[in-house]
Amino acid sequence: HVQRICKHDILDKYGSDVQRVELTLEFPKTKTIALSDGASNNGLRPQAQQDQKPLPTKIVIELASVDVMPHSVFMFLEMVTLGLIDGCSFIIHAMNVVKAAAFPYDGSSRTAKVRAFAHAGLESVAFQEYSPQVPHEQYTVGFSVNEGPSFYINTQDNTEFNRGEPCFGKVIRGFDTVERLIQAPTRDGLFYRQRIGIKQARLMAPAEA
C-alpha cells in the first residue's frame, strides 16, 4: 500500500523520467600541500596556490526504478527537493561505506536539523523496503534503517552484508569525489576527523543527463 502511494506520488510530482540527484560537497580546508619539485617553504605550497587546481566535489546519483523501490526513492527525492540534505554531512567511513547523517557541518544545531526532517515526516523510512533487483553493489546508495535520516554509499560490494536495507540508487559520476571521501582521515577508523559537508543536493533536470 505504501509503495503504491509513493509510486503514484513520484509520477505525479516528479514525472516518469529517470531521476538523478547531484551532491556538492564541502571538504575541510587544508592549509598546505606538498610541492612536487621540492621548492622552498619546507616543500609546502600555500592554500591560495592549491586552489588554482580545484579538487572534485560533486557526486551524481541515479535513483532506482519507481517500479522496484518507490518508497525509498520518494523519500530521498522529498529530502532533496525540500532542502533537508543541504547542510548535512558525511560523518563515518567504516565497514565499506561512507555515511551521511543530519549532523550540520557548519556547527549549527543538530536538534534543529533533525526536527526539520521530522516536521516533514522524513525522519525515517516507513518500512524496510528491499529488492534483490537492487543489491548493495559497489557505489550504490542505501538508507540506514533505524538510524534516523541517514544514507550511505557502498565503497565495496556489500550485497551480503547490507542485505535487507533499502538500496535506492547508484553513483554514475563523481567517483573521484567518492575516492576523496574514502581517503579522508578518520578517528579510530570510524568517524571522520572533520565532518565533510553536503553543501547542496539538487534534483537534476532531464536535459542534464
SULDADA-V638054 format. One record per backbone hydrogen bond with DSSP energy under -1.0 kcal/mol. NH is the residue of the N-H (numbers start at 1). CO is the residue of the C=O. Records with the same first field share a line. If there is no record, write none. Layout:
NH = CO, CO
//
This chain:
5 = 1
6 = 2
7 = 3
8 = 4
9 = 5
10 = 6
11 = 7
12 = 8
13 = 9
14 = 10
15 = 10
21 = 61
22 = 202
23 = 59
24 = 200
25 = 57
26 = 197
33 = 45
35 = 43
44 = 41
45 = 33
50 = 46
51 = 47
52 = 49
53 = 50
59 = 23
60 = 173
61 = 21
62 = 170
63 = 19
64 = 168
68 = 65
69 = 65
73 = 69
74 = 70
75 = 71
76 = 72
77 = 73
78 = 74
79 = 75
80 = 76
81 = 77
82 = 78
83 = 80
84 = 79
85 = 79
87 = 198
88 = 85
89 = 101
90 = 196
91 = 99
92 = 99
93 = 190
94 = 97
97 = 94
98 = 153
99 = 92
100 = 151
101 = 89
103 = 101
105 = 87
113 = 109
114 = 110
115 = 111
116 = 112
117 = 113
118 = 114
119 = 115
120 = 116
121 = 118
122 = 117
129 = 127
134 = 131
137 = 135
139 = 154
140 = 137
141 = 169
142 = 152
143 = 166
144 = 150
147 = 144
150 = 148
151 = 100
152 = 142
153 = 98
154 = 140
155 = 96
158 = 136
162 = 158
165 = 162
168 = 141
169 = 141
170 = 62
171 = 139
172 = 60
173 = 60
178 = 174
179 = 175
180 = 176
181 = 177
182 = 178
183 = 179
184 = 180
187 = 191
190 = 187
192 = 91
193 = 185
196 = 90
197 = 26
198 = 88
199 = 24
200 = 24
202 = 22
204 = 20
208 = 205
209 = 206
//
